[in-house]
Amino acid sequence: MIIGKGIRLRAIEREDIPRFVRWMNDPDVIRYLLLNAPLSYAMEEKWFEQQVASSPLENQVLAIEVLVGDDWLHIGNSGLHKIEQVNNAAEFGLVIGEKEYWHKGYGLQATELTLKHGFEDLNLNRIYLNVFEENEYAVKAYETAGFVKEGVQRQALYKNGKYHDIILMSVLHSEWKGLES
């Protein structure tokens, strides 16, 4: 478990699947995700099986939980994907599925905890992500966490009837360390 102040990251569990299905079928939640079709429980179960079967040296999906009163509430997922052992790099992903917890700083906190885990526990040198250019709130949060824009993939993704530009961002371990001092 990776613990912050009032927030923690834990391994995903089978009991999380109903939440995943609800989130991944909510148009607001998936607006800036790569999903373009409804997901069934069986599809999400298959995805879950693939996640737990993959080596943590290749892929890690972590449940984001926040402390509400005396209980921990699962509000989203964070992850490091396509972990490359030779290049010490990984792709970052994040979703806050519980909409009442949007714009409260939990995504930024989860991002910071995931970066700390990637750099300190996994010895990564570079963590990168792709984000919709129009998702200004996410871009700003990623910049706050230390990510820098590397470039734009013009009209790289078709979703909701139009093409979208995608921003490539990354943070290097040396840059992240500078933020921590």
SERODO-621994 format. One record per residue: residue number from 1; residue in one letter; y, x, z of N, C-alpha, C, O in turn. Coordinates in nm, 4 decimals, always signed. Atoms other than C-alpha are relative to their C-alpha. Example, Ala and Ser with C-alpha at 12.3 -4.5 7.8 and 13.67 -1.06 7.14 Angstrom:
BEGIN
1	A	-0.1190	+0.0890	+0.0000	-0.4500	+1.2300	+0.7800	+0.1200	+0.0900	+0.0000	+0.1181	+0.1936	+0.0665
2	S	-0.1190	-0.0820	-0.0060	-0.1060	+1.3670	+0.7140	+0.1090	-0.0770	+0.0730	+0.2198	-0.0261	+0.0899
//
This chain:
BEGIN
1	M	-0.1181	+0.0839	+0.0000	+0.0000	+0.0000	+0.0000	+0.1246	+0.0885	+0.0000	+0.1282	+0.1926	+0.0657
2	I	-0.1260	-0.0735	+0.0091	+0.3510	+0.1198	-0.0825	+0.1047	-0.0862	+0.0690	+0.1300	-0.1992	+0.0271
3	I	-0.0830	+0.0838	-0.0865	+0.5984	+0.0018	+0.1771	+0.1467	+0.0411	-0.0039	+0.1803	+0.1591	+0.0062
4	G	-0.1436	-0.0167	-0.0079	+0.9758	-0.0410	+0.1661	+0.0520	-0.0841	+0.1154	-0.0238	-0.1212	+0.2050
5	K	-0.0597	+0.0830	-0.1053	+1.2162	-0.2380	+0.3848	-0.0062	-0.1463	-0.0419	+0.0695	-0.1904	-0.1284
6	G	+0.0151	+0.1420	+0.0316	+1.1041	-0.6011	+0.3734	-0.0658	-0.0259	-0.1344	-0.0646	-0.1387	-0.1837
7	I	+0.0670	+0.0128	+0.1295	+0.9138	-0.5358	+0.0500	-0.1157	+0.0996	-0.0020	-0.1078	+0.2077	+0.0562
8	R	+0.1121	-0.0928	+0.0150	+0.5798	-0.3820	-0.0345	-0.0701	-0.0240	-0.1331	-0.0623	-0.1320	-0.1916
9	L	+0.0800	+0.0071	+0.1211	+0.3615	-0.3097	-0.3342	-0.1453	+0.0191	+0.0420	-0.1780	+0.1103	+0.1179
10	R	+0.1424	-0.0084	-0.0328	-0.0121	-0.3693	-0.3098	-0.0813	-0.0173	-0.1273	-0.0279	-0.0555	-0.2314
11	A	+0.0895	+0.0234	+0.1134	-0.3108	-0.3819	-0.5416	-0.0071	-0.1500	-0.0288	+0.0025	-0.2321	+0.0624
12	I	+0.0179	+0.1410	+0.0341	-0.3526	-0.7075	-0.7318	-0.1411	-0.0434	+0.0413	-0.2340	+0.0372	+0.0452
13	E	+0.1274	+0.0566	-0.0451	-0.6344	-0.9359	-0.6150	-0.0334	-0.1233	-0.0836	+0.0549	-0.1850	-0.1432
14	R	+0.0466	+0.1165	+0.0755	-0.8414	-1.2103	-0.7776	+0.0742	-0.1279	+0.0418	+0.1007	-0.2144	-0.0417
15	E	-0.0696	+0.1193	-0.0491	-0.6653	-1.4688	-0.5610	+0.1420	-0.0133	-0.0562	+0.2037	-0.1191	-0.0438
16	D	-0.1327	+0.0030	+0.0617	-0.3389	-1.3791	-0.7402	-0.0012	-0.0688	-0.1372	+0.1042	-0.1078	-0.1873
17	I	+0.0088	+0.0500	+0.1375	-0.4652	-1.5130	-1.0748	+0.0715	-0.1342	-0.0206	+0.1426	-0.1479	-0.1201
18	P	-0.0732	+0.1257	+0.0233	-0.3353	-1.8723	-1.0305	+0.1519	+0.0197	-0.0115	+0.2168	-0.0473	-0.0919
19	R	-0.1429	-0.0294	+0.0114	+0.0162	-1.7322	-0.9739	+0.0307	+0.0637	-0.1349	+0.1283	+0.0271	-0.2004
20	F	-0.0208	-0.0640	+0.1298	-0.0159	-1.5087	-1.2804	+0.0031	-0.1034	-0.1110	+0.0893	-0.0983	-0.1987
21	V	+0.0076	+0.1038	+0.1045	-0.1147	-1.8102	-1.4925	+0.1273	-0.0845	+0.0017	+0.1842	-0.1134	-0.1035
22	R	-0.1230	+0.0805	-0.0109	+0.1799	-2.0144	-1.3613	+0.1191	+0.0782	-0.0544	+0.1975	+0.0250	-0.1330
23	W	-0.1125	-0.0811	+0.0451	+0.4253	-1.7307	-1.4202	-0.0027	+0.0217	-0.1505	+0.0995	+0.0063	-0.2173
24	M	+0.0102	-0.0366	+0.1414	+0.2970	-1.6370	-1.7657	+0.0064	-0.1216	-0.0931	+0.0080	-0.1061	-0.2152
25	N	-0.0183	+0.1207	+0.0792	+0.3255	-1.9988	-1.8814	+0.1364	-0.0641	+0.0234	+0.1627	-0.1746	-0.0242
26	D	-0.1355	+0.0486	-0.0256	+0.6834	-2.0425	-1.7595	+0.0943	+0.0659	-0.1016	+0.1117	+0.1877	-0.0986
27	P	-0.0871	-0.0584	+0.1025	+0.9259	-1.9970	-2.0534	+0.1141	+0.0847	+0.0561	+0.1535	+0.1829	-0.0069
28	D	-0.1070	-0.0796	-0.0598	+1.2006	-1.8677	-1.8219	-0.0513	+0.1372	+0.0430	+0.0162	+0.2380	+0.0225
29	V	+0.0561	-0.1252	-0.0492	+0.9747	-1.6014	-1.6703	-0.0344	+0.0936	-0.1154	-0.0096	+0.2138	-0.1066
30	I	+0.0458	-0.0862	+0.1103	+0.8386	-1.4744	-2.0028	+0.1051	+0.0203	-0.1091	+0.0761	+0.0793	-0.2132
31	R	-0.1056	-0.0100	+0.1012	+1.1695	-1.4922	-2.1897	+0.0162	+0.1412	-0.0544	+0.0367	+0.1591	-0.1745
32	Y	-0.0179	-0.1388	+0.0428	+1.1948	-1.1121	-2.2006	-0.1300	+0.0801	+0.0057	-0.1272	+0.2030	+0.0124
33	L	+0.1298	-0.0673	+0.0053	+0.8220	-1.0337	-2.2029	-0.0569	-0.0112	-0.1406	-0.0050	-0.0863	-0.2232
34	L	+0.0586	-0.0024	+0.1330	+0.6012	-0.9690	-2.5035	-0.0888	-0.1204	-0.0304	-0.1405	-0.1318	-0.1415
35	L	+0.0870	+0.1159	+0.0201	+0.4071	-1.2941	-2.4588	+0.0621	-0.1010	-0.0948	+0.1810	-0.1318	-0.0866
36	N	-0.0477	+0.0999	+0.0967	+0.4342	-1.5458	-2.7402	-0.0864	-0.1253	-0.0045	-0.0606	-0.2151	-0.0847
37	A	+0.0906	+0.1149	+0.0031	+0.1555	-1.7932	-2.6634	-0.0407	-0.0364	+0.1424	-0.0412	+0.0493	+0.2307
38	P	+0.0467	+0.0412	-0.1329	+0.0340	-1.9968	-2.3655	-0.1257	+0.0777	+0.0396	-0.2084	+0.1116	-0.0450
39	L	+0.1168	-0.0708	-0.0524	-0.2213	-1.8210	-2.1447	-0.0846	-0.0938	+0.0848	-0.0324	-0.1680	+0.1680
40	S	+0.0921	+0.0807	-0.0793	-0.5267	-1.9917	-2.0019	-0.0443	+0.0780	+0.1234	-0.0230	+0.1988	+0.1329
41	Y	+0.0548	-0.0646	-0.1191	-0.6865	-1.9185	-1.6669	-0.1051	+0.1028	-0.0420	-0.1100	+0.2133	+0.0121
42	A	+0.1050	-0.0914	+0.0477	-0.9809	-1.7616	-1.8539	+0.0605	+0.1264	-0.0600	+0.0094	+0.2361	-0.0372
43	M	-0.0661	-0.1172	+0.0593	-0.7466	-1.5318	-2.0492	+0.0571	+0.0907	+0.1091	+0.0460	+0.2130	+0.1012
44	E	-0.0596	-0.0787	-0.1081	-0.5700	-1.4220	-1.7324	-0.1092	+0.0655	+0.0843	-0.0920	+0.1772	+0.1333
45	E	+0.1140	-0.0564	-0.0719	-0.9045	-1.3694	-1.5596	-0.0542	+0.1230	-0.0749	-0.0872	+0.2242	-0.0131
46	K	+0.0457	-0.1126	+0.0814	-1.0132	-1.1437	-1.8488	+0.0973	+0.1175	+0.0134	+0.0542	+0.2320	+0.0272
47	W	-0.1011	-0.1038	-0.0189	-0.6831	-0.9500	-1.8204	-0.0187	+0.0674	+0.1358	-0.0148	+0.1900	+0.1464
48	F	+0.0196	-0.0529	-0.1353	-0.7420	-0.9121	-1.4447	-0.1200	+0.0941	+0.0042	-0.1121	+0.2030	+0.0612
49	E	+0.1215	-0.0823	+0.0028	-1.0942	-0.7777	-1.5034	+0.0266	+0.1338	-0.0690	-0.0234	+0.2374	-0.0252
50	Q	-0.0343	-0.1241	+0.0701	-0.9553	-0.5222	-1.7493	+0.0833	+0.0912	+0.0900	+0.0653	+0.2130	+0.0895
51	Q	-0.0860	-0.0798	-0.0880	-0.6941	-0.4110	-1.4937	-0.0811	+0.0674	+0.1095	-0.0633	+0.1864	+0.1354
52	V	+0.0762	-0.0592	-0.1107	-0.9399	-0.3589	-1.2093	-0.1078	+0.0953	-0.0512	-0.1540	+0.1817	+0.0233
53	A	+0.0997	-0.0917	+0.0577	-1.1879	-0.1865	-1.4441	+0.0627	+0.1304	-0.0469	-0.0058	+0.2323	-0.0551
54	S	-0.0641	-0.1221	+0.0488	-0.9316	+0.0642	-1.5706	+0.0242	+0.0963	+0.1163	+0.0432	+0.0551	+0.2308
55	S	-0.0219	-0.1036	-0.1007	-0.8868	+0.3903	-1.3858	+0.1452	-0.0020	+0.0466	+0.2359	-0.0203	-0.0346
56	P	-0.1379	-0.0091	-0.0481	-0.5806	+0.4163	-1.1600	+0.0730	+0.1223	-0.0557	+0.1949	+0.1333	-0.0421
57	L	-0.0622	-0.1148	+0.0648	-0.5185	+0.7441	-1.3424	+0.0532	-0.0367	-0.1381	+0.1233	+0.0427	-0.2009
58	E	-0.0454	+0.0465	+0.1312	-0.4534	+0.5390	-1.6598	+0.0967	-0.1171	+0.0086	+0.1843	-0.1321	-0.0766
59	N	-0.0741	+0.1257	-0.0066	-0.2983	+0.2127	-1.5417	+0.0013	-0.0504	+0.1438	-0.1013	-0.0489	+0.2119
60	Q	-0.0095	+0.0581	-0.1338	-0.1705	+0.0595	-1.2183	+0.0906	-0.1222	-0.0042	+0.2078	-0.1122	-0.0405
61	V	-0.0799	+0.1212	-0.0149	-0.0544	-0.2990	-1.1705	+0.0054	-0.0299	+0.1485	-0.0977	-0.0375	+0.2154
62	L	-0.0212	+0.0197	-0.1425	+0.0931	-0.3656	-0.8285	+0.0688	-0.1338	+0.0250	+0.1641	-0.1694	-0.0443
63	A	-0.0629	+0.1251	-0.0408	+0.1765	-0.6975	-0.6643	+0.1219	+0.0323	+0.0850	+0.1163	+0.1173	+0.1739
64	I	-0.1221	-0.0149	-0.0799	+0.5308	-0.7193	-0.5277	+0.0002	-0.1111	+0.1044	-0.0049	-0.2292	+0.0702
65	E	-0.0077	+0.0971	-0.1080	+0.5445	-0.8898	-0.1893	+0.1268	+0.0239	+0.0814	+0.1670	+0.1379	+0.1050
66	V	-0.1171	-0.0095	-0.0871	+0.8503	-0.9662	+0.0214	-0.0304	-0.0712	+0.1314	-0.1073	-0.1671	+0.1363
67	L	+0.0191	+0.0581	-0.1317	+0.8626	-1.0462	+0.3891	+0.0895	-0.1223	+0.0153	+0.2120	-0.1129	+0.0073
68	V	-0.0716	+0.1260	-0.0210	+0.9605	-1.4090	+0.4475	-0.0453	-0.0520	+0.1362	-0.1573	-0.1011	+0.1507
69	G	+0.0398	+0.0334	-0.1369	+0.9625	-1.4834	+0.8195	-0.1027	+0.1018	+0.0455	-0.0758	+0.2218	+0.0491
70	D	+0.1086	-0.0888	-0.0424	+0.6323	-1.3425	+0.9425	-0.1050	+0.0192	-0.1093	-0.2064	+0.0854	-0.0872
71	D	+0.1005	-0.0029	+0.1067	+0.4507	-1.3775	+0.6099	+0.0465	+0.0807	-0.1200	+0.1661	+0.0912	-0.1471
72	W	-0.0265	-0.0714	+0.1244	+0.4283	-1.1689	+0.2947	-0.0222	-0.0952	-0.1156	-0.1271	-0.1589	-0.1252
73	L	+0.0049	+0.0907	+0.1146	+0.5005	-1.3648	-0.0239	-0.0050	+0.0813	-0.1286	+0.0792	+0.1682	-0.1515
74	H	+0.0171	-0.0681	+0.1293	+0.3804	-1.2440	-0.3646	+0.0992	-0.0621	-0.0989	+0.0890	-0.1804	-0.1314
75	I	-0.1048	+0.0538	+0.0880	+0.6816	-1.2787	-0.5997	-0.0040	+0.0561	-0.1413	+0.0648	+0.0057	-0.2300
76	G	+0.0033	-0.0600	+0.1333	+0.5944	-1.0590	-0.8959	-0.0927	+0.1187	-0.0062	-0.1696	+0.1444	+0.0864
77	N	+0.0831	-0.1178	+0.0211	+0.4265	-0.7500	-1.0336	+0.0847	+0.1145	-0.0546	+0.1840	+0.0946	-0.1246
78	S	-0.0587	-0.1222	+0.0509	+0.5269	-0.3946	-1.1046	-0.1152	+0.0851	-0.0490	-0.2279	+0.0697	-0.0020
79	G	+0.1125	-0.0807	+0.0452	+0.3255	-0.1393	-1.2925	+0.0395	+0.1277	-0.0703	+0.1507	+0.1428	-0.1209
80	L	-0.0080	-0.1217	+0.0785	+0.2777	+0.2015	-1.4424	-0.1173	-0.0052	-0.0963	-0.2330	-0.0092	-0.0544
81	H	+0.1002	+0.0202	+0.1041	+0.0905	+0.1761	-1.7718	-0.0049	+0.1204	-0.0926	+0.0880	+0.2009	-0.0984
82	K	+0.0169	-0.1089	+0.0981	-0.0421	+0.4155	-2.0348	+0.0286	+0.1361	+0.0641	+0.0961	+0.2205	+0.0050
83	I	-0.0239	-0.1248	-0.0715	-0.0412	+0.6966	-1.7787	-0.0639	+0.1149	-0.0792	-0.1830	+0.1131	-0.1105
84	E	+0.0433	-0.1160	+0.0784	-0.0661	+1.0258	-1.9669	-0.0115	+0.1208	+0.0924	+0.0883	+0.1680	+0.1468
85	Q	+0.0236	-0.1121	-0.0912	-0.2225	+1.3080	-1.7660	+0.0570	+0.1313	-0.0526	+0.1077	+0.2115	+0.0258
86	V	-0.0495	-0.1264	+0.0551	-0.1232	+1.5893	-2.0033	+0.1526	+0.0045	+0.0043	+0.2112	+0.1045	+0.0459
87	N	-0.1462	+0.0047	+0.0046	+0.2396	+1.4804	-2.0469	+0.0633	-0.0454	+0.1310	+0.1852	-0.0390	+0.1467
88	N	-0.0491	+0.0520	-0.1285	+0.2701	+1.3375	-1.6941	+0.1083	-0.1056	-0.0218	+0.2180	-0.0977	+0.0336
89	A	-0.0930	+0.1083	+0.0323	+0.4369	+1.0241	-1.8310	-0.0714	-0.1338	+0.0144	-0.1942	-0.1407	+0.0089
90	A	+0.0548	+0.1347	-0.0088	+0.3887	+0.6497	-1.7894	+0.1069	-0.1007	-0.0403	+0.2268	-0.0744	-0.0303
91	E	-0.0903	+0.1105	+0.0340	+0.5397	+0.3231	-1.9092	+0.0121	-0.0919	+0.1209	-0.0876	-0.1278	+0.1835
92	F	-0.0292	+0.0878	-0.1138	+0.7035	+0.1062	-1.6429	+0.0099	-0.1446	-0.0468	+0.0608	-0.1723	-0.1554
93	G	-0.0143	+0.1424	+0.0268	+0.6790	-0.2722	-1.6341	+0.0276	-0.0759	+0.1282	-0.0134	-0.0340	+0.2365
94	L	-0.0376	+0.0788	-0.1172	+0.8139	-0.5390	-1.4015	+0.0174	-0.1455	-0.0395	+0.0716	-0.1761	-0.1457
95	V	-0.0291	+0.1422	+0.0157	+0.8142	-0.9159	-1.3704	+0.0163	-0.0600	+0.1400	-0.0659	-0.0370	+0.2287
96	I	-0.0159	+0.0811	-0.1212	+0.9523	-1.1331	-1.0917	-0.0317	-0.1419	-0.0451	+0.0461	-0.2034	-0.1180
97	G	+0.0472	+0.1308	+0.0448	+0.7604	-1.4567	-1.1385	+0.0560	-0.1170	+0.0791	+0.0680	-0.2275	+0.0262
98	E	-0.0554	+0.1061	-0.0847	+0.9059	-1.6570	-0.8501	+0.1512	-0.0025	-0.0214	+0.2236	+0.0832	+0.0293
99	K	-0.1396	+0.0026	+0.0450	+1.2430	-1.7609	-0.9919	+0.1022	-0.0094	+0.1135	+0.2159	+0.0349	+0.0974
100	E	-0.0956	+0.0076	-0.1106	+1.4022	-1.8346	-0.6540	+0.0289	+0.1379	+0.0604	+0.1184	+0.1518	+0.1438
101	Y	-0.0231	-0.1370	-0.0475	+1.3785	-1.4580	-0.5885	+0.0671	+0.0880	-0.1061	+0.0779	+0.2093	-0.0882
102	W	-0.0746	-0.0726	+0.1024	+1.5648	-1.3577	-0.9065	+0.1398	+0.0332	+0.0523	+0.1952	-0.0405	+0.1338
103	H	-0.1384	-0.0427	-0.0268	+1.8980	-1.1735	-0.8734	+0.0285	+0.0161	+0.1493	+0.1392	-0.0106	+0.1959
104	K	-0.0173	-0.0252	-0.1434	+1.8420	-1.0881	-0.5067	-0.0290	+0.1464	+0.0340	-0.0339	+0.1841	+0.1510
105	G	+0.0229	-0.1425	-0.0211	+1.7711	-0.7177	-0.5552	-0.1453	+0.0414	+0.0150	-0.1741	+0.1602	+0.0297
106	Y	+0.1408	-0.0351	-0.0183	+1.3928	-0.7365	-0.5252	-0.0563	+0.0771	-0.1193	-0.1399	+0.1656	-0.1015
107	G	+0.0447	-0.0737	+0.1177	+1.3363	-0.6180	-0.8824	+0.0424	+0.1459	+0.0076	-0.0362	+0.2353	-0.0235
108	L	-0.0495	-0.1370	-0.0153	+1.5522	-0.3108	-0.8183	-0.0788	+0.0733	+0.1081	-0.1190	+0.1880	+0.0884
109	Q	+0.0768	-0.0631	-0.1077	+1.3743	-0.2396	-0.4890	-0.1417	+0.0327	-0.0465	-0.1925	+0.1411	-0.0180
110	A	+0.1360	-0.0230	+0.0499	+1.0327	-0.2760	-0.6563	+0.0001	+0.1137	-0.1014	-0.0922	+0.1951	-0.1038
111	T	-0.0121	-0.1088	+0.0974	+1.1481	-0.0476	-0.9389	+0.0105	+0.1330	+0.0734	-0.0590	+0.2285	+0.0387
112	E	-0.0188	-0.1244	-0.0751	+1.2625	+0.2167	-0.6907	-0.1281	+0.0431	+0.0705	-0.1607	+0.1618	+0.0720
113	L	+0.1269	-0.0333	-0.0657	+0.9342	+0.1977	-0.4959	-0.1037	+0.0487	-0.1011	-0.1795	+0.1416	-0.0733
114	T	+0.0959	-0.0398	+0.1033	+0.7320	+0.2232	-0.8171	+0.0333	+0.1396	-0.0524	-0.0566	+0.2205	-0.0753
115	L	-0.0406	-0.1342	+0.0426	+0.9355	+0.5256	-0.9312	-0.0403	+0.1041	+0.1048	-0.0939	+0.2096	+0.0710
116	K	+0.0372	-0.0914	-0.1090	+0.8839	+0.6911	-0.5922	-0.1507	+0.0270	-0.0039	-0.1934	+0.1419	+0.0078
117	H	+0.1453	-0.0134	+0.0092	+0.5085	+0.6272	-0.6214	-0.0385	+0.0855	-0.1213	-0.1216	+0.1756	-0.1105
118	G	+0.0319	-0.0738	+0.1216	+0.4988	+0.7575	-0.9788	+0.0340	+0.1475	+0.0102	-0.0450	+0.2329	-0.0301
119	F	-0.0435	-0.1389	-0.0068	+0.6924	+1.0737	-0.9087	-0.0645	+0.0762	+0.1159	-0.1058	+0.1909	+0.0991
120	E	+0.0499	-0.0719	-0.1177	+0.5692	+1.1593	-0.5584	-0.1512	-0.0038	+0.0144	-0.2113	+0.0957	+0.0551
121	D	+0.1450	+0.0124	-0.0186	+0.2102	+1.0310	-0.5576	-0.0794	+0.0377	-0.1252	-0.1878	+0.0953	-0.1151
122	L	+0.0733	-0.0243	+0.1242	+0.1112	+1.0607	-0.9248	+0.0471	+0.1246	-0.0739	-0.0107	+0.1616	-0.1760
123	N	-0.0558	-0.1211	+0.0606	+0.3184	+1.3713	-1.0085	+0.0438	-0.0221	-0.1450	+0.0262	+0.0656	-0.2295
124	L	-0.0512	+0.0256	+0.1339	+0.4700	+1.2070	-1.3155	+0.1310	+0.0756	-0.0197	+0.2041	+0.1019	+0.0758
125	N	-0.1253	-0.0662	+0.0338	+0.7543	+1.3829	-1.4927	+0.0971	-0.0961	-0.0676	+0.2187	-0.0807	-0.0556
126	R	-0.0846	+0.0930	+0.0763	+0.8816	+1.0932	-1.7085	-0.0578	-0.1407	+0.0109	-0.1771	-0.1625	-0.0100
127	I	+0.0379	+0.1413	-0.0017	+0.8719	+0.7180	-1.6631	+0.0959	-0.0712	-0.0943	+0.2176	-0.0571	-0.0827
128	Y	-0.0808	+0.0639	+0.1033	+0.9931	+0.5065	-1.9536	-0.0275	-0.1494	-0.0055	-0.1252	-0.1985	+0.0510
129	L	+0.0158	+0.1450	+0.0157	+1.0378	+0.1410	-2.0437	+0.0689	-0.0438	-0.1276	+0.1492	+0.0287	-0.1863
130	N	-0.0670	+0.0681	+0.1101	+1.1395	-0.0922	-2.3223	+0.0587	-0.1287	+0.0566	-0.0080	-0.1994	+0.1321
131	V	-0.0654	+0.1194	-0.0529	+1.3876	-0.3710	-2.2488	+0.0802	-0.0659	-0.1121	+0.1413	+0.0023	-0.1945
132	F	-0.0810	+0.0741	+0.0970	+1.5478	-0.6438	-2.4600	+0.1463	+0.0378	+0.0211	+0.1949	+0.0385	+0.1342
133	E	-0.1416	-0.0368	-0.0098	+1.9049	-0.5380	-2.5369	+0.0824	-0.1122	+0.0645	+0.1770	-0.0844	+0.1381
134	E	-0.0773	+0.1126	-0.0544	+2.0299	-0.8874	-2.4446	-0.0291	-0.0267	+0.1480	+0.0396	-0.1077	+0.2103
135	N	+0.0322	+0.0175	-0.1413	+1.8689	-0.8654	-2.0989	+0.0880	+0.0944	+0.0825	+0.0402	+0.1905	+0.1427
136	E	-0.1003	-0.0867	-0.0603	+2.1863	-0.7148	-1.9556	-0.0218	+0.0221	+0.1496	+0.0046	+0.1306	+0.2013
137	Y	+0.0239	-0.0131	-0.1437	+2.0925	-0.7829	-1.5932	-0.1066	+0.1069	+0.0255	-0.0906	+0.1909	+0.1140
138	A	+0.1073	-0.0991	-0.0168	+1.7709	-0.5801	-1.6279	+0.0486	+0.1394	-0.0379	+0.0193	+0.2360	+0.0325
139	V	-0.0509	-0.1303	+0.0434	+1.9441	-0.2985	-1.8193	+0.0841	+0.0620	+0.1117	+0.0694	+0.1803	+0.1428
140	K	-0.0860	-0.0505	-0.1084	+2.2010	-0.2653	-1.5400	-0.0834	+0.0421	+0.1215	-0.0563	+0.1455	+0.1826
141	A	+0.0866	-0.0347	-0.1141	+1.9306	-0.2678	-1.2699	-0.0762	+0.1295	-0.0274	-0.0890	+0.2142	+0.0610
142	Y	+0.0725	-0.1232	+0.0342	+1.7317	+0.0001	-1.4529	+0.0933	+0.1210	+0.0046	+0.0541	+0.2282	+0.0508
143	E	-0.0962	-0.1107	-0.0080	+2.0435	+0.2146	-1.4876	+0.0291	+0.0358	+0.1457	+0.0418	+0.1534	+0.1797
144	T	-0.0224	-0.0236	-0.1423	+2.1055	+0.1733	-1.1144	-0.1154	+0.0790	+0.0616	-0.0945	+0.1620	+0.1501
145	A	+0.1185	-0.0695	-0.0501	+1.7493	+0.2952	-1.0504	-0.0125	+0.1413	-0.0560	-0.0971	+0.2184	-0.0106
146	G	+0.0012	-0.1353	+0.0531	+1.8193	+0.6069	-1.2583	-0.0426	+0.0133	-0.1458	-0.0373	+0.1229	-0.2017
147	F	+0.0385	-0.0058	+0.1412	+1.6964	+0.5168	-1.6072	+0.1229	+0.0230	-0.0875	+0.2322	-0.0246	-0.0566
148	V	-0.1059	-0.0213	+0.0982	+1.9062	+0.6341	-1.9019	-0.0488	-0.0499	-0.1358	-0.1680	-0.0452	-0.1660
149	K	+0.0330	+0.0474	+0.1340	+1.9175	+0.4897	-2.2517	-0.0317	+0.1183	-0.0895	+0.0428	+0.2162	-0.0938
150	E	+0.0395	-0.1043	+0.0946	+1.7352	+0.7024	-2.5072	+0.0258	-0.0422	-0.1439	+0.0480	+0.0415	-0.2313
151	G	-0.0195	+0.0467	+0.1358	+1.7774	+0.4836	-2.8104	-0.0246	-0.1486	-0.0117	-0.0614	-0.2157	+0.0847
152	V	+0.0190	+0.1422	+0.0278	+1.7551	+0.1429	-2.9706	-0.0949	-0.0141	-0.1189	-0.0779	+0.0500	-0.2226
153	Q	+0.0890	+0.0364	+0.1101	+1.4730	+0.0082	-3.1817	+0.0569	-0.1299	-0.0574	+0.0472	-0.2361	+0.0042
154	R	-0.0701	+0.1145	+0.0574	+1.6591	-0.2257	-3.4149	-0.0979	-0.1049	-0.0503	-0.1927	-0.0747	-0.1229
155	Q	+0.0795	+0.1158	+0.0414	+1.5070	-0.5702	-3.4663	-0.1494	+0.0298	+0.0083	-0.2253	-0.0007	-0.0838
156	A	+0.1375	-0.0464	-0.0168	+1.1796	-0.4350	-3.3313	-0.0962	-0.1076	+0.0494	-0.2179	-0.0906	+0.0422
157	L	+0.0863	+0.1012	-0.0591	+1.0514	-0.7540	-3.1730	+0.0434	-0.1393	-0.0441	+0.1614	-0.1739	-0.0381
158	Y	-0.0265	+0.1378	+0.0411	+1.0257	-1.1090	-3.3016	-0.0462	-0.0924	+0.1120	-0.1629	-0.0907	+0.1512
159	K	+0.0328	+0.0939	-0.1069	+1.0388	-1.3754	-3.0320	+0.0996	-0.1145	-0.0015	+0.2188	-0.0939	-0.0246
160	N	-0.0833	+0.1206	-0.0067	+1.1735	-1.7293	-3.0023	+0.0831	-0.0192	-0.1263	+0.1996	-0.0584	-0.1201
161	G	-0.0630	+0.0298	+0.1284	+1.2578	-1.7502	-3.3720	+0.1002	+0.1018	-0.0501	+0.1695	+0.0769	-0.1487
162	K	-0.0924	-0.1015	+0.0510	+1.4592	-1.4310	-3.4062	-0.0478	+0.1397	+0.0377	-0.1338	+0.1571	+0.1240
163	Y	+0.0310	-0.1398	-0.0276	+1.4384	-1.0531	-3.4079	+0.0938	+0.0532	+0.1077	+0.2111	+0.0165	+0.1141
164	H	-0.0765	-0.0551	-0.1122	+1.5545	-0.8582	-3.1041	-0.0003	+0.1519	-0.0051	-0.1005	+0.2139	-0.0410
165	D	-0.0073	-0.1441	-0.0183	+1.6747	-0.5030	-3.0548	-0.0601	+0.0339	+0.1364	-0.0420	-0.0387	+0.2341
166	I	+0.0638	-0.0446	-0.1227	+1.4790	-0.3128	-2.7919	+0.0580	+0.1363	+0.0386	+0.0641	+0.2279	-0.0434
167	I	-0.0538	-0.1262	-0.0509	+1.6332	-0.0384	-2.5764	-0.1141	+0.0784	+0.0650	-0.1895	+0.0249	+0.1462
168	L	+0.0934	-0.0911	-0.0654	+1.4147	+0.2575	-2.4829	+0.0787	+0.0745	+0.1074	+0.1839	+0.1325	+0.0805
169	M	-0.0642	-0.0680	-0.1128	+1.5042	+0.3972	-2.1397	-0.1042	+0.0853	+0.0705	-0.2237	+0.0566	+0.0651
170	S	+0.0914	-0.0812	-0.0793	+1.3551	+0.6686	-1.9238	+0.0746	+0.0644	+0.1162	+0.1975	+0.0701	+0.1200
171	V	-0.0529	-0.0806	-0.1097	+1.4032	+0.8613	-1.6046	-0.0972	+0.1157	+0.0195	-0.2189	+0.0970	+0.0203
172	L	+0.0803	-0.1188	-0.0252	+1.2813	+1.2154	-1.5443	-0.0063	+0.0269	+0.1495	+0.0834	-0.0109	+0.2249
173	H	+0.0153	-0.0311	-0.1420	+1.1534	+1.3386	-1.2116	+0.1207	+0.0769	+0.0526	+0.1692	+0.0481	+0.1620
174	S	-0.1147	-0.0791	-0.0444	+1.4377	+1.5922	-1.1911	+0.1254	-0.0854	+0.0160	+0.2058	-0.0607	+0.1058
175	E	-0.1157	+0.0909	-0.0093	+1.6960	+1.3170	-1.2509	-0.0149	-0.0914	+0.1216	+0.0812	-0.1162	+0.1944
176	W	+0.0271	+0.0901	-0.1124	+1.5339	+1.0869	-0.9967	+0.0192	+0.0733	+0.1317	+0.0747	+0.0174	+0.2262
177	K	-0.0185	-0.0783	-0.1221	+1.5267	+1.3619	-0.7357	+0.1475	+0.0122	+0.0344	+0.1854	+0.0096	+0.1515
178	G	-0.1434	-0.0093	-0.0220	+1.9016	+1.3970	-0.7831	+0.0563	-0.1259	+0.0640	+0.1520	-0.1193	+0.1412
179	L	-0.0458	+0.1265	-0.0595	+1.9443	+1.0292	-0.6916	-0.0376	-0.0093	+0.1467	+0.0317	-0.0734	+0.2258
180	E	+0.0514	+0.0102	-0.1364	+1.7458	+1.0735	-0.3731	+0.0778	+0.0839	+0.1001	+0.0715	+0.0567	+0.2200
181	S	-0.0691	-0.0873	-0.0954	+1.9676	+1.3481	-0.2240	+0.1250	-0.0611	+0.0538	+0.1938	+0.0006	+0.1351
//
